[in-house]
Amino acid sequence: MSTIRANVVQNASGGATTLTDLYPARAWVNFNGIGTVFIRNDGNVSSITDIGTGRFNVNFSSSLTSADYALSYDINSYETNNATVNSTLEGSSAASVVSLMTTSAVRVNQAVGTANFDSTRNFVSIVL
């Protein structure tokens, strides 16, 4: 794994931390999931596959070195007030289900309760 070495990085309390290793995102994407899916901007993402309402495969341009990565998936355009929105890695909630995190893609899911929905602003970030 490569790292970026910075001589001085300002920490959260405003002080300086020296010689800190930073681990940048290995892949990230901002995409519209309504209608024909399209990528607004990305890093190391070749395409998004729409596999059903609120379900997407994020396909990486270059494979990752490990499938043990940290995933952040957020949306910000659900229009119903006071709804609890779940943005998750699909296949990770039951022990019998195989996780859909691989070195070449990850499957994500968004829902309110048990109903999946598409969103206009989807953000995915992967860090190893």
Backbone as XML, in Angstrom:
<?xml version="1.0"?>
<chain id="A" units="angstrom">
  <residue number="1" name="MET">
    <atom name="N" x="0.836" y="-1.163" z="0.000"/>
    <atom name="CA" x="0.000" y="0.000" z="0.000"/>
    <atom name="C" x="0.887" y="1.234" z="0.000"/>
  </residue>
  <residue number="2" name="SER">
    <atom name="N" x="0.545" y="2.184" z="-0.838"/>
    <atom name="CA" x="1.316" y="3.419" z="-0.868"/>
    <atom name="C" x="0.736" y="4.409" z="0.130"/>
  </residue>
  <residue number="3" name="THR">
    <atom name="N" x="1.581" y="5.284" z="0.616"/>
    <atom name="CA" x="1.137" y="6.336" z="1.521"/>
    <atom name="C" x="1.673" y="7.657" z="1.016"/>
  </residue>
  <residue number="4" name="ILE">
    <atom name="N" x="1.061" y="8.709" z="1.463"/>
    <atom name="CA" x="1.566" y="10.047" z="1.184"/>
    <atom name="C" x="2.216" y="10.527" z="2.467"/>
  </residue>
  <residue number="5" name="ARG">
    <atom name="N" x="3.459" y="10.945" z="2.374"/>
    <atom name="CA" x="4.179" y="11.418" z="3.552"/>
    <atom name="C" x="4.134" y="12.937" z="3.558"/>
  </residue>
  <residue number="6" name="ALA">
    <atom name="N" x="3.621" y="13.495" z="4.644"/>
    <atom name="CA" x="3.564" y="14.947" z="4.782"/>
    <atom name="C" x="4.485" y="15.362" z="5.912"/>
  </residue>
  <residue number="7" name="ASN">
    <atom name="N" x="5.240" y="16.390" z="5.707"/>
    <atom name="CA" x="6.136" y="16.867" z="6.763"/>
    <atom name="C" x="5.370" y="17.489" z="7.918"/>
  </residue>
  <residue number="8" name="VAL">
    <atom name="N" x="4.345" y="18.259" z="7.621"/>
    <atom name="CA" x="3.555" y="18.883" z="8.684"/>
    <atom name="C" x="2.084" y="18.822" z="8.284"/>
  </residue>
  <residue number="9" name="VAL">
    <atom name="N" x="1.245" y="18.339" z="9.201"/>
    <atom name="CA" x="-0.192" y="18.301" z="8.998"/>
    <atom name="C" x="-0.840" y="18.940" z="10.210"/>
  </residue>
  <residue number="10" name="GLN">
    <atom name="N" x="-1.776" y="19.823" z="9.997"/>
    <atom name="CA" x="-2.464" y="20.450" z="11.129"/>
    <atom name="C" x="-3.499" y="19.479" z="11.665"/>
  </residue>
  <residue number="11" name="ASN">
    <atom name="N" x="-3.471" y="19.214" z="12.970"/>
    <atom name="CA" x="-4.445" y="18.307" z="13.560"/>
    <atom name="C" x="-5.698" y="19.057" z="13.973"/>
  </residue>
  <residue number="12" name="ALA">
    <atom name="N" x="-6.713" y="18.325" z="14.455"/>
    <atom name="CA" x="-8.020" y="18.912" z="14.747"/>
    <atom name="C" x="-7.962" y="20.007" z="15.809"/>
  </residue>
  <residue number="13" name="SER">
    <atom name="N" x="-7.017" y="19.930" z="16.737"/>
    <atom name="CA" x="-6.938" y="20.948" z="17.780"/>
    <atom name="C" x="-6.150" y="22.177" z="17.345"/>
  </residue>
  <residue number="14" name="GLY">
    <atom name="N" x="-5.690" y="22.186" z="16.095"/>
    <atom name="CA" x="-4.988" y="23.341" z="15.564"/>
    <atom name="C" x="-3.475" y="23.245" z="15.656"/>
  </residue>
  <residue number="15" name="GLY">
    <atom name="N" x="-2.980" y="22.249" z="16.375"/>
    <atom name="CA" x="-1.536" y="22.059" z="16.478"/>
    <atom name="C" x="-0.987" y="21.334" z="15.265"/>
  </residue>
  <residue number="16" name="ALA">
    <atom name="N" x="0.320" y="21.296" z="15.143"/>
    <atom name="CA" x="0.958" y="20.630" z="14.013"/>
    <atom name="C" x="1.420" y="19.236" z="14.420"/>
  </residue>
  <residue number="17" name="THR">
    <atom name="N" x="1.210" y="18.283" z="13.552"/>
    <atom name="CA" x="1.702" y="16.921" z="13.721"/>
    <atom name="C" x="2.702" y="16.689" z="12.611"/>
  </residue>
  <residue number="18" name="THR">
    <atom name="N" x="3.866" y="16.191" z="12.920"/>
    <atom name="CA" x="4.892" y="16.020" z="11.892"/>
    <atom name="C" x="4.976" y="14.582" z="11.433"/>
  </residue>
  <residue number="19" name="LEU">
    <atom name="N" x="5.451" y="14.401" z="10.198"/>
    <atom name="CA" x="5.684" y="13.098" z="9.592"/>
    <atom name="C" x="4.510" y="12.151" z="9.780"/>
  </residue>
  <residue number="20" name="THR">
    <atom name="N" x="3.343" y="12.592" z="9.366"/>
    <atom name="CA" x="2.129" y="11.804" z="9.474"/>
    <atom name="C" x="1.860" y="11.079" z="8.163"/>
  </residue>
  <residue number="21" name="ASP">
    <atom name="N" x="1.517" y="9.799" z="8.252"/>
    <atom name="CA" x="1.116" y="9.059" z="7.056"/>
    <atom name="C" x="-0.355" y="9.322" z="6.780"/>
  </residue>
  <residue number="22" name="LEU">
    <atom name="N" x="-0.674" y="9.684" z="5.557"/>
    <atom name="CA" x="-2.047" y="9.915" z="5.140"/>
    <atom name="C" x="-2.449" y="8.805" z="4.179"/>
  </residue>
  <residue number="23" name="TYR">
    <atom name="N" x="-3.662" y="8.322" z="4.298"/>
    <atom name="CA" x="-4.143" y="7.245" z="3.440"/>
    <atom name="C" x="-5.311" y="7.756" z="2.614"/>
  </residue>
  <residue number="24" name="PRO">
    <atom name="N" x="-5.060" y="8.134" z="1.376"/>
    <atom name="CA" x="-6.116" y="8.716" z="0.547"/>
    <atom name="C" x="-7.115" y="7.663" z="0.086"/>
  </residue>
  <residue number="25" name="ALA">
    <atom name="N" x="-8.254" y="8.123" z="-0.398"/>
    <atom name="CA" x="-9.274" y="7.226" z="-0.934"/>
    <atom name="C" x="-8.696" y="6.464" z="-2.122"/>
  </residue>
  <residue number="26" name="ARG">
    <atom name="N" x="-8.948" y="5.165" z="-2.156"/>
    <atom name="CA" x="-8.516" y="4.315" z="-3.275"/>
    <atom name="C" x="-9.518" y="4.370" z="-4.415"/>
  </residue>
  <residue number="27" name="ALA">
    <atom name="N" x="-10.763" y="4.720" z="-4.083"/>
    <atom name="CA" x="-11.812" y="4.892" z="-5.086"/>
    <atom name="C" x="-12.879" y="5.794" z="-4.478"/>
  </residue>
  <residue number="28" name="TRP">
    <atom name="N" x="-13.505" y="6.595" z="-5.308"/>
    <atom name="CA" x="-14.611" y="7.426" z="-4.862"/>
    <atom name="C" x="-15.459" y="7.796" z="-6.060"/>
  </residue>
  <residue number="29" name="VAL">
    <atom name="N" x="-16.730" y="8.080" z="-5.805"/>
    <atom name="CA" x="-17.624" y="8.444" z="-6.904"/>
    <atom name="C" x="-18.791" y="9.282" z="-6.372"/>
  </residue>
  <residue number="30" name="ASN">
    <atom name="N" x="-19.245" y="10.196" z="-7.204"/>
    <atom name="CA" x="-20.449" y="10.988" z="-6.989"/>
    <atom name="C" x="-21.320" y="10.687" z="-8.196"/>
  </residue>
  <residue number="31" name="PHE">
    <atom name="N" x="-22.496" y="10.061" z="-7.990"/>
    <atom name="CA" x="-23.325" y="9.691" z="-9.141"/>
    <atom name="C" x="-24.804" y="9.945" z="-8.900"/>
  </residue>
  <residue number="32" name="ASN">
    <atom name="N" x="-25.540" y="10.073" z="-10.022"/>
    <atom name="CA" x="-26.989" y="10.205" z="-10.011"/>
    <atom name="C" x="-27.565" y="8.817" z="-10.229"/>
  </residue>
  <residue number="33" name="GLY">
    <atom name="N" x="-28.425" y="8.360" z="-9.309"/>
    <atom name="CA" x="-28.993" y="7.024" z="-9.409"/>
    <atom name="C" x="-30.417" y="6.991" z="-9.911"/>
  </residue>
  <residue number="34" name="ILE">
    <atom name="N" x="-30.945" y="8.113" z="-10.401"/>
    <atom name="CA" x="-32.320" y="8.147" z="-10.903"/>
    <atom name="C" x="-32.313" y="8.090" z="-12.423"/>
  </residue>
  <residue number="35" name="GLY">
    <atom name="N" x="-33.191" y="7.255" z="-12.981"/>
    <atom name="CA" x="-33.259" y="7.099" z="-14.437"/>
    <atom name="C" x="-31.996" y="6.422" z="-14.947"/>
  </residue>
  <residue number="36" name="THR">
    <atom name="N" x="-31.411" y="6.987" z="-15.985"/>
    <atom name="CA" x="-30.144" y="6.460" z="-16.491"/>
    <atom name="C" x="-29.042" y="6.930" z="-15.559"/>
  </residue>
  <residue number="37" name="VAL">
    <atom name="N" x="-28.395" y="5.986" z="-14.894"/>
    <atom name="CA" x="-27.347" y="6.321" z="-13.919"/>
    <atom name="C" x="-26.191" y="7.010" z="-14.634"/>
  </residue>
  <residue number="38" name="PHE">
    <atom name="N" x="-25.706" y="8.106" z="-14.051"/>
    <atom name="CA" x="-24.510" y="8.722" z="-14.621"/>
    <atom name="C" x="-23.590" y="9.203" z="-13.513"/>
  </residue>
  <residue number="39" name="ILE">
    <atom name="N" x="-22.297" y="9.121" z="-13.800"/>
    <atom name="CA" x="-21.249" y="9.532" z="-12.866"/>
    <atom name="C" x="-20.968" y="11.011" z="-13.076"/>
  </residue>
  <residue number="40" name="ARG">
    <atom name="N" x="-21.045" y="11.775" z="-11.995"/>
    <atom name="CA" x="-20.698" y="13.199" z="-12.060"/>
    <atom name="C" x="-19.188" y="13.389" z="-11.998"/>
  </residue>
  <residue number="41" name="ASN">
    <atom name="N" x="-18.554" y="12.650" z="-11.082"/>
    <atom name="CA" x="-17.112" y="12.742" z="-10.915"/>
    <atom name="C" x="-16.658" y="11.507" z="-10.163"/>
  </residue>
  <residue number="42" name="ASP">
    <atom name="N" x="-15.400" y="11.111" z="-10.347"/>
    <atom name="CA" x="-14.933" y="9.888" z="-9.715"/>
    <atom name="C" x="-13.422" y="9.819" z="-9.665"/>
  </residue>
  <residue number="43" name="GLY">
    <atom name="N" x="-12.946" y="8.855" z="-8.937"/>
    <atom name="CA" x="-11.549" y="8.480" z="-8.900"/>
    <atom name="C" x="-11.489" y="6.962" z="-8.828"/>
  </residue>
  <residue number="44" name="ASN">
    <atom name="N" x="-10.904" y="6.317" z="-9.798"/>
    <atom name="CA" x="-10.763" y="4.859" z="-9.874"/>
    <atom name="C" x="-12.105" y="4.127" z="-9.928"/>
  </residue>
  <residue number="45" name="VAL">
    <atom name="N" x="-13.117" y="4.726" z="-10.543"/>
    <atom name="CA" x="-14.397" y="4.050" z="-10.763"/>
    <atom name="C" x="-14.657" y="4.050" z="-12.264"/>
  </residue>
  <residue number="46" name="SER">
    <atom name="N" x="-14.847" y="2.840" z="-12.823"/>
    <atom name="CA" x="-15.059" y="2.723" z="-14.266"/>
    <atom name="C" x="-16.521" y="2.881" z="-14.652"/>
  </residue>
  <residue number="47" name="SER">
    <atom name="N" x="-17.432" y="2.414" z="-13.781"/>
    <atom name="CA" x="-18.853" y="2.482" z="-14.102"/>
    <atom name="C" x="-19.690" y="2.165" z="-12.869"/>
  </residue>
  <residue number="48" name="ILE">
    <atom name="N" x="-20.968" y="2.493" z="-12.978"/>
    <atom name="CA" x="-21.964" y="2.130" z="-11.976"/>
    <atom name="C" x="-22.977" y="1.251" z="-12.686"/>
  </residue>
  <residue number="49" name="THR">
    <atom name="N" x="-23.265" y="0.080" z="-12.129"/>
    <atom name="CA" x="-24.267" y="-0.803" z="-12.694"/>
    <atom name="C" x="-25.530" y="-0.707" z="-11.847"/>
  </residue>
  <residue number="50" name="ASP">
    <atom name="N" x="-26.641" y="-0.318" z="-12.465"/>
    <atom name="CA" x="-27.928" y="-0.242" z="-11.779"/>
    <atom name="C" x="-28.536" y="-1.634" z="-11.808"/>
  </residue>
  <residue number="51" name="ILE">
    <atom name="N" x="-28.650" y="-2.271" z="-10.640"/>
    <atom name="CA" x="-29.157" y="-3.647" z="-10.598"/>
    <atom name="C" x="-30.554" y="-3.724" z="-9.988"/>
  </residue>
  <residue number="52" name="GLY">
    <atom name="N" x="-31.203" y="-2.595" z="-9.848"/>
    <atom name="CA" x="-32.556" y="-2.547" z="-9.302"/>
    <atom name="C" x="-32.742" y="-1.263" z="-8.523"/>
  </residue>
  <residue number="53" name="THR">
    <atom name="N" x="-33.963" y="-0.966" z="-8.148"/>
    <atom name="CA" x="-34.255" y="0.263" z="-7.420"/>
    <atom name="C" x="-33.408" y="0.345" z="-6.153"/>
  </residue>
  <residue number="54" name="GLY">
    <atom name="N" x="-32.607" y="1.400" z="-6.050"/>
    <atom name="CA" x="-31.773" y="1.627" z="-4.873"/>
    <atom name="C" x="-30.606" y="0.682" z="-4.716"/>
  </residue>
  <residue number="55" name="ARG">
    <atom name="N" x="-30.268" y="-0.094" z="-5.750"/>
    <atom name="CA" x="-29.173" y="-1.075" z="-5.675"/>
    <atom name="C" x="-28.199" y="-0.824" z="-6.822"/>
  </residue>
  <residue number="56" name="PHE">
    <atom name="N" x="-26.908" y="-0.690" z="-6.467"/>
    <atom name="CA" x="-25.896" y="-0.344" z="-7.461"/>
    <atom name="C" x="-24.611" y="-1.110" z="-7.210"/>
  </residue>
  <residue number="57" name="ASN">
    <atom name="N" x="-23.949" y="-1.522" z="-8.287"/>
    <atom name="CA" x="-22.580" y="-2.012" z="-8.210"/>
    <atom name="C" x="-21.674" y="-0.858" z="-8.602"/>
  </residue>
  <residue number="58" name="VAL">
    <atom name="N" x="-20.695" y="-0.565" z="-7.774"/>
    <atom name="CA" x="-19.673" y="0.421" z="-8.086"/>
    <atom name="C" x="-18.462" y="-0.364" z="-8.555"/>
  </residue>
  <residue number="59" name="ASN">
    <atom name="N" x="-18.105" y="-0.232" z="-9.832"/>
    <atom name="CA" x="-17.026" y="-1.001" z="-10.450"/>
    <atom name="C" x="-15.752" y="-0.170" z="-10.505"/>
  </residue>
  <residue number="60" name="PHE">
    <atom name="N" x="-14.649" y="-0.748" z="-10.019"/>
    <atom name="CA" x="-13.385" y="-0.029" z="-9.948"/>
    <atom name="C" x="-12.627" y="-0.121" z="-11.264"/>
  </residue>
  <residue number="61" name="SER">
    <atom name="N" x="-11.955" y="0.962" z="-11.639"/>
    <atom name="CA" x="-11.119" y="0.971" z="-12.850"/>
    <atom name="C" x="-9.917" y="0.057" z="-12.682"/>
  </residue>
  <residue number="62" name="SER">
    <atom name="N" x="-9.243" y="0.166" z="-11.544"/>
    <atom name="CA" x="-8.102" y="-0.689" z="-11.210"/>
    <atom name="C" x="-8.455" y="-1.442" z="-9.938"/>
  </residue>
  <residue number="63" name="SER">
    <atom name="N" x="-8.228" y="-2.742" z="-9.954"/>
    <atom name="CA" x="-8.553" y="-3.556" z="-8.785"/>
    <atom name="C" x="-7.785" y="-3.103" z="-7.559"/>
  </residue>
  <residue number="64" name="LEU">
    <atom name="N" x="-8.413" y="-3.234" z="-6.400"/>
    <atom name="CA" x="-7.773" y="-2.906" z="-5.140"/>
    <atom name="C" x="-6.894" y="-4.076" z="-4.704"/>
  </residue>
  <residue number="65" name="THR">
    <atom name="N" x="-5.969" y="-3.832" z="-3.801"/>
    <atom name="CA" x="-5.060" y="-4.879" z="-3.341"/>
    <atom name="C" x="-5.702" y="-5.809" z="-2.333"/>
  </residue>
  <residue number="66" name="SER">
    <atom name="N" x="-6.849" y="-5.400" z="-1.762"/>
    <atom name="CA" x="-7.530" y="-6.199" z="-0.754"/>
    <atom name="C" x="-9.014" y="-5.863" z="-0.776"/>
  </residue>
  <residue number="67" name="ALA">
    <atom name="N" x="-9.845" y="-6.833" z="-0.393"/>
    <atom name="CA" x="-11.280" y="-6.594" z="-0.264"/>
    <atom name="C" x="-11.634" y="-6.168" z="1.161"/>
  </residue>
  <residue number="68" name="ASP">
    <atom name="N" x="-10.627" y="-5.981" z="2.011"/>
    <atom name="CA" x="-10.834" y="-5.547" z="3.391"/>
    <atom name="C" x="-10.646" y="-4.034" z="3.489"/>
  </residue>
  <residue number="69" name="TYR">
    <atom name="N" x="-11.576" y="-3.291" z="2.898"/>
    <atom name="CA" x="-11.458" y="-1.839" z="2.889"/>
    <atom name="C" x="-12.589" y="-1.205" z="3.687"/>
  </residue>
  <residue number="70" name="ALA">
    <atom name="N" x="-12.413" y="0.061" z="3.998"/>
    <atom name="CA" x="-13.452" y="0.838" z="4.671"/>
    <atom name="C" x="-14.315" y="1.498" z="3.606"/>
  </residue>
  <residue number="71" name="LEU">
    <atom name="N" x="-15.619" y="1.422" z="3.787"/>
    <atom name="CA" x="-16.573" y="1.956" z="2.827"/>
    <atom name="C" x="-17.416" y="3.039" z="3.482"/>
  </residue>
  <residue number="72" name="SER">
    <atom name="N" x="-17.570" y="4.141" z="2.794"/>
    <atom name="CA" x="-18.498" y="5.182" z="3.225"/>
    <atom name="C" x="-19.469" y="5.405" z="2.075"/>
  </residue>
  <residue number="73" name="TYR">
    <atom name="N" x="-20.769" y="5.298" z="2.351"/>
    <atom name="CA" x="-21.790" y="5.486" z="1.324"/>
    <atom name="C" x="-22.860" y="6.407" z="1.886"/>
  </residue>
  <residue number="74" name="ASP">
    <atom name="N" x="-23.048" y="7.538" z="1.261"/>
    <atom name="CA" x="-24.017" y="8.517" z="1.728"/>
    <atom name="C" x="-24.858" y="9.017" z="0.567"/>
  </residue>
  <residue number="75" name="ILE">
    <atom name="N" x="-26.067" y="9.452" z="0.881"/>
    <atom name="CA" x="-26.930" y="10.108" z="-0.098"/>
    <atom name="C" x="-27.427" y="11.400" z="0.537"/>
  </residue>
  <residue number="76" name="ASN">
    <atom name="N" x="-27.835" y="12.358" z="-0.293"/>
    <atom name="CA" x="-28.321" y="13.601" z="0.314"/>
    <atom name="C" x="-29.490" y="14.220" z="-0.422"/>
  </residue>
  <residue number="77" name="SER">
    <atom name="N" x="-30.337" y="13.398" z="-1.049"/>
    <atom name="CA" x="-31.440" y="14.024" z="-1.774"/>
    <atom name="C" x="-32.770" y="13.313" z="-1.593"/>
  </residue>
  <residue number="78" name="TYR">
    <atom name="N" x="-32.950" y="12.601" z="-0.512"/>
    <atom name="CA" x="-34.251" y="11.990" z="-0.298"/>
    <atom name="C" x="-35.241" y="13.080" z="0.079"/>
  </residue>
  <residue number="79" name="GLU">
    <atom name="N" x="-36.432" y="13.086" z="-0.496"/>
    <atom name="CA" x="-37.314" y="14.227" z="-0.384"/>
    <atom name="C" x="-38.445" y="14.078" z="0.621"/>
  </residue>
  <residue number="80" name="THR">
    <atom name="N" x="-38.582" y="12.941" z="1.286"/>
    <atom name="CA" x="-39.630" y="12.791" z="2.284"/>
    <atom name="C" x="-39.097" y="13.256" z="3.631"/>
  </residue>
  <residue number="81" name="ASN">
    <atom name="N" x="-39.792" y="14.170" z="4.272"/>
    <atom name="CA" x="-39.349" y="14.679" z="5.571"/>
    <atom name="C" x="-39.446" y="13.600" z="6.641"/>
  </residue>
  <residue number="82" name="ASN">
    <atom name="N" x="-38.523" y="13.642" z="7.576"/>
    <atom name="CA" x="-38.518" y="12.767" z="8.742"/>
    <atom name="C" x="-38.381" y="11.283" z="8.405"/>
  </residue>
  <residue number="83" name="ALA">
    <atom name="N" x="-37.816" y="10.948" z="7.262"/>
    <atom name="CA" x="-37.613" y="9.545" z="6.907"/>
    <atom name="C" x="-36.251" y="9.093" z="7.400"/>
  </residue>
  <residue number="84" name="THR">
    <atom name="N" x="-36.161" y="7.863" z="7.839"/>
    <atom name="CA" x="-34.878" y="7.286" z="8.216"/>
    <atom name="C" x="-34.323" y="6.577" z="7.000"/>
  </residue>
  <residue number="85" name="VAL">
    <atom name="N" x="-33.224" y="7.087" z="6.457"/>
    <atom name="CA" x="-32.644" y="6.552" z="5.241"/>
    <atom name="C" x="-31.479" y="5.642" z="5.593"/>
  </residue>
  <residue number="86" name="ASN">
    <atom name="N" x="-31.465" y="4.464" z="5.039"/>
    <atom name="CA" x="-30.377" y="3.517" z="5.248"/>
    <atom name="C" x="-29.549" y="3.422" z="3.977"/>
  </residue>
  <residue number="87" name="SER">
    <atom name="N" x="-28.272" y="3.737" z="4.076"/>
    <atom name="CA" x="-27.340" y="3.585" z="2.966"/>
    <atom name="C" x="-26.338" y="2.535" z="3.405"/>
  </residue>
  <residue number="88" name="THR">
    <atom name="N" x="-26.353" y="1.374" z="2.771"/>
    <atom name="CA" x="-25.578" y="0.252" z="3.285"/>
    <atom name="C" x="-24.830" y="-0.499" z="2.203"/>
  </residue>
  <residue number="89" name="LEU">
    <atom name="N" x="-23.881" y="-1.284" z="2.679"/>
    <atom name="CA" x="-23.237" y="-2.281" z="1.846"/>
    <atom name="C" x="-24.215" y="-3.428" z="1.757"/>
  </residue>
  <residue number="90" name="GLU">
    <atom name="N" x="-24.622" y="-3.790" z="0.567"/>
    <atom name="CA" x="-25.590" y="-4.872" z="0.428"/>
    <atom name="C" x="-24.937" y="-6.208" z="0.741"/>
  </residue>
  <residue number="91" name="GLY">
    <atom name="N" x="-25.668" y="-7.054" z="1.421"/>
    <atom name="CA" x="-25.172" y="-8.402" z="1.698"/>
    <atom name="C" x="-24.356" y="-8.520" z="2.959"/>
  </residue>
  <residue number="92" name="SER">
    <atom name="N" x="-24.331" y="-7.483" z="3.796"/>
    <atom name="CA" x="-23.489" y="-7.546" z="4.990"/>
    <atom name="C" x="-24.270" y="-7.720" z="6.280"/>
  </residue>
  <residue number="93" name="SER">
    <atom name="N" x="-25.598" y="-7.776" z="6.215"/>
    <atom name="CA" x="-26.381" y="-7.793" z="7.440"/>
    <atom name="C" x="-26.659" y="-9.184" z="7.995"/>
  </residue>
  <residue number="94" name="ALA">
    <atom name="N" x="-26.472" y="-10.227" z="7.232"/>
    <atom name="CA" x="-26.736" y="-11.583" z="7.721"/>
    <atom name="C" x="-25.491" y="-12.447" z="7.560"/>
  </residue>
  <residue number="95" name="ALA">
    <atom name="N" x="-25.224" y="-13.263" z="8.552"/>
    <atom name="CA" x="-24.013" y="-14.085" z="8.541"/>
    <atom name="C" x="-23.984" y="-15.051" z="7.351"/>
  </residue>
  <residue number="96" name="SER">
    <atom name="N" x="-25.153" y="-15.477" z="6.894"/>
    <atom name="CA" x="-25.197" y="-16.445" z="5.795"/>
    <atom name="C" x="-25.032" y="-15.804" z="4.424"/>
  </residue>
  <residue number="97" name="VAL">
    <atom name="N" x="-25.087" y="-14.479" z="4.359"/>
    <atom name="CA" x="-24.975" y="-13.773" z="3.084"/>
    <atom name="C" x="-23.517" y="-13.416" z="2.828"/>
  </residue>
  <residue number="98" name="VAL">
    <atom name="N" x="-23.032" y="-13.719" z="1.639"/>
    <atom name="CA" x="-21.663" y="-13.382" z="1.279"/>
    <atom name="C" x="-21.569" y="-11.881" z="1.060"/>
  </residue>
  <residue number="99" name="SER">
    <atom name="N" x="-20.564" y="-11.255" z="1.658"/>
    <atom name="CA" x="-20.359" y="-9.830" z="1.478"/>
    <atom name="C" x="-20.046" y="-9.524" z="0.023"/>
  </residue>
  <residue number="100" name="LEU">
    <atom name="N" x="-20.576" y="-8.437" z="-0.479"/>
    <atom name="CA" x="-20.363" y="-8.074" z="-1.868"/>
    <atom name="C" x="-19.303" y="-6.985" z="-2.006"/>
  </residue>
  <residue number="101" name="MET">
    <atom name="N" x="-18.286" y="-7.062" z="-1.152"/>
    <atom name="CA" x="-17.102" y="-6.218" z="-1.254"/>
    <atom name="C" x="-16.020" y="-7.080" z="-1.894"/>
  </residue>
  <residue number="102" name="THR">
    <atom name="N" x="-15.609" y="-6.733" z="-3.104"/>
    <atom name="CA" x="-14.531" y="-7.450" z="-3.757"/>
    <atom name="C" x="-13.440" y="-6.458" z="-4.127"/>
  </residue>
  <residue number="103" name="THR">
    <atom name="N" x="-12.354" y="-6.949" z="-4.681"/>
    <atom name="CA" x="-11.287" y="-6.047" z="-5.110"/>
    <atom name="C" x="-11.638" y="-5.304" z="-6.393"/>
  </residue>
  <residue number="104" name="SER">
    <atom name="N" x="-12.696" y="-5.736" z="-7.092"/>
    <atom name="CA" x="-13.056" y="-5.090" z="-8.350"/>
    <atom name="C" x="-14.361" y="-4.304" z="-8.309"/>
  </residue>
  <residue number="105" name="ALA">
    <atom name="N" x="-15.173" y="-4.494" z="-7.244"/>
    <atom name="CA" x="-16.457" y="-3.796" z="-7.159"/>
    <atom name="C" x="-17.023" y="-3.896" z="-5.750"/>
  </residue>
  <residue number="106" name="VAL">
    <atom name="N" x="-18.012" y="-3.051" z="-5.486"/>
    <atom name="CA" x="-18.765" y="-3.124" z="-4.234"/>
    <atom name="C" x="-20.231" y="-2.851" z="-4.568"/>
  </residue>
  <residue number="107" name="ARG">
    <atom name="N" x="-21.143" y="-3.569" z="-3.899"/>
    <atom name="CA" x="-22.572" y="-3.348" z="-4.113"/>
    <atom name="C" x="-23.131" y="-2.569" z="-2.942"/>
  </residue>
  <residue number="108" name="VAL">
    <atom name="N" x="-23.842" y="-1.479" z="-3.246"/>
    <atom name="CA" x="-24.442" y="-0.646" z="-2.215"/>
    <atom name="C" x="-25.958" y="-0.606" z="-2.400"/>
  </residue>
  <residue number="109" name="ASN">
    <atom name="N" x="-26.654" y="-0.256" z="-1.316"/>
    <atom name="CA" x="-28.104" y="-0.314" z="-1.280"/>
    <atom name="C" x="-28.614" y="0.881" z="-0.476"/>
  </residue>
  <residue number="110" name="GLN">
    <atom name="N" x="-29.728" y="1.462" z="-0.888"/>
    <atom name="CA" x="-30.348" y="2.540" z="-0.117"/>
    <atom name="C" x="-31.834" y="2.264" z="0.033"/>
  </residue>
  <residue number="111" name="ALA">
    <atom name="N" x="-32.353" y="2.484" z="1.251"/>
    <atom name="CA" x="-33.750" y="2.175" z="1.528"/>
    <atom name="C" x="-34.279" y="3.027" z="2.659"/>
  </residue>
  <residue number="112" name="VAL">
    <atom name="N" x="-35.595" y="3.163" z="2.693"/>
    <atom name="CA" x="-36.313" y="3.704" z="3.837"/>
    <atom name="C" x="-37.166" y="2.548" z="4.331"/>
  </residue>
  <residue number="113" name="GLY">
    <atom name="N" x="-36.889" y="2.080" z="5.547"/>
    <atom name="CA" x="-37.554" y="0.876" z="6.035"/>
    <atom name="C" x="-37.207" y="-0.287" z="5.139"/>
  </residue>
  <residue number="114" name="THR">
    <atom name="N" x="-38.208" y="-0.927" z="4.563"/>
    <atom name="CA" x="-37.956" y="-2.063" z="3.671"/>
    <atom name="C" x="-38.101" y="-1.686" z="2.203"/>
  </residue>
  <residue number="115" name="ALA">
    <atom name="N" x="-38.372" y="-0.414" z="1.906"/>
    <atom name="CA" x="-38.576" y="0.017" z="0.519"/>
    <atom name="C" x="-37.313" y="0.686" z="-0.037"/>
  </residue>
  <residue number="116" name="ASN">
    <atom name="N" x="-36.755" y="0.111" z="-1.083"/>
    <atom name="CA" x="-35.598" y="0.710" z="-1.750"/>
    <atom name="C" x="-36.044" y="1.903" z="-2.578"/>
  </residue>
  <residue number="117" name="PHE">
    <atom name="N" x="-35.143" y="2.856" z="-2.785"/>
    <atom name="CA" x="-35.442" y="4.006" z="-3.627"/>
    <atom name="C" x="-34.163" y="4.488" z="-4.291"/>
  </residue>
  <residue number="118" name="ASP">
    <atom name="N" x="-34.320" y="5.196" z="-5.398"/>
    <atom name="CA" x="-33.197" y="5.805" z="-6.105"/>
    <atom name="C" x="-33.035" y="7.239" z="-5.623"/>
  </residue>
  <residue number="119" name="SER">
    <atom name="N" x="-31.807" y="7.733" z="-5.668"/>
    <atom name="CA" x="-31.497" y="9.079" z="-5.214"/>
    <atom name="C" x="-30.672" y="9.812" z="-6.256"/>
  </residue>
  <residue number="120" name="THR">
    <atom name="N" x="-30.796" y="11.131" z="-6.289"/>
    <atom name="CA" x="-30.047" y="11.918" z="-7.272"/>
    <atom name="C" x="-28.595" y="12.134" z="-6.872"/>
  </residue>
  <residue number="121" name="ARG">
    <atom name="N" x="-28.272" y="12.096" z="-5.583"/>
    <atom name="CA" x="-26.898" y="12.344" z="-5.137"/>
    <atom name="C" x="-26.420" y="11.199" z="-4.270"/>
  </residue>
  <residue number="122" name="ASN">
    <atom name="N" x="-25.524" y="10.393" z="-4.828"/>
    <atom name="CA" x="-24.931" y="9.257" z="-4.140"/>
    <atom name="C" x="-23.431" y="9.478" z="-4.047"/>
  </residue>
  <residue number="123" name="PHE">
    <atom name="N" x="-22.864" y="9.228" z="-2.865"/>
    <atom name="CA" x="-21.439" y="9.428" z="-2.651"/>
    <atom name="C" x="-20.846" y="8.155" z="-2.055"/>
  </residue>
  <residue number="124" name="VAL">
    <atom name="N" x="-19.840" y="7.602" z="-2.711"/>
    <atom name="CA" x="-19.169" y="6.397" z="-2.228"/>
    <atom name="C" x="-17.685" y="6.702" z="-2.113"/>
  </residue>
  <residue number="125" name="SER">
    <atom name="N" x="-17.070" y="6.294" z="-1.012"/>
    <atom name="CA" x="-15.628" y="6.466" z="-0.815"/>
    <atom name="C" x="-15.058" y="5.178" z="-0.248"/>
  </residue>
  <residue number="126" name="ILE">
    <atom name="N" x="-13.924" y="4.739" z="-0.781"/>
    <atom name="CA" x="-13.263" y="3.504" z="-0.368"/>
    <atom name="C" x="-11.854" y="3.831" z="0.110"/>
  </residue>
  <residue number="127" name="VAL">
    <atom name="N" x="-11.496" y="3.364" z="1.303"/>
    <atom name="CA" x="-10.151" y="3.561" z="1.851"/>
    <atom name="C" x="-9.607" y="2.234" z="2.318"/>
  </residue>
  <residue number="128" name="LEU">
    <atom name="N" x="-8.368" y="1.945" z="1.953"/>
    <atom name="CA" x="-7.691" y="0.717" z="2.411"/>
    <atom name="C" x="-6.843" y="1.045" z="3.619"/>
  </residue>
</chain>
